Amino acid sequence: MKATYDEGKKVNYDIVVGYNFITYIMAWKLSQKLNNPCAARYHDVWISEWRKNIGIFGLF
């Protein structure tokens, strides 16, 4: 993950987007460093499974 963060710092983005739960934290940290907005996209269709396994936080 550090390599991703280091590469991301080299580019000037308008917005930083995390596309799954693995990339959300890295996208947020990079957006803070670049002082840019951050968005989280959720393309998963297993909402009921996430909610069952992690509780209400599975929806977020």
C-alpha positions in Angstrom: 0.0 0.0 0.0 2.9 2.3 0.6 3.9 2.0 -3.0 0.4 3.0 -4.1 0.5 6.0 -1.8 3.9 7.1 -3.1 2.9 6.8 -6.7 -0.4 8.7 -6.0 1.6 11.7 -4.6 3.4 12.2 -7.9 0.2 13.0 -9.9 -2.1 16.0 -9.4 -5.6 14.6 -9.2 -8.9 16.6 -9.1 -10.6 14.0 -7.0 -9.4 10.7 -5.5 -11.7 7.8 -5.7 -11.7 4.5 -3.8 -13.5 1.7 -5.7 -13.7 -1.0 -3.0 -13.2 -1.5 0.7 -9.5 -2.3 0.2 -8.8 1.1 -1.5 -11.0 3.4 0.6 -8.4 4.2 3.3 -5.6 4.7 0.8 -7.8 7.0 -1.3 -8.8 9.0 1.8 -5.1 9.4 3.0 -4.0 10.4 -0.5 -6.8 13.0 -0.8 -5.8 14.5 2.6 -2.1 14.7 1.4 -3.1 16.3 -1.9 -5.8 18.5 -0.3 -8.4 17.2 -2.8 -11.9 15.8 -2.4 -12.3 12.0 -1.9 -15.1 9.8 -3.0 -15.9 6.2 -2.2 -17.7 4.0 -4.9 -19.4 0.8 -4.0 -20.0 -1.6 -6.8 -20.9 -4.7 -4.7 -24.2 -6.4 -5.1 -23.8 -8.5 -1.9 -25.2 -5.9 0.4 -27.2 -8.4 2.4 -24.1 -10.6 2.9 -22.0 -7.7 4.0 -24.7 -6.6 6.4 -25.1 -10.1 7.8 -21.3 -10.6 8.2 -20.2 -7.1 9.5 -23.5 -5.6 10.7 -24.9 -2.2 9.8 -21.3 -0.9 9.0 -21.3 -3.3 6.0 -23.6 -0.8 4.3 -21.0 1.9 4.7 
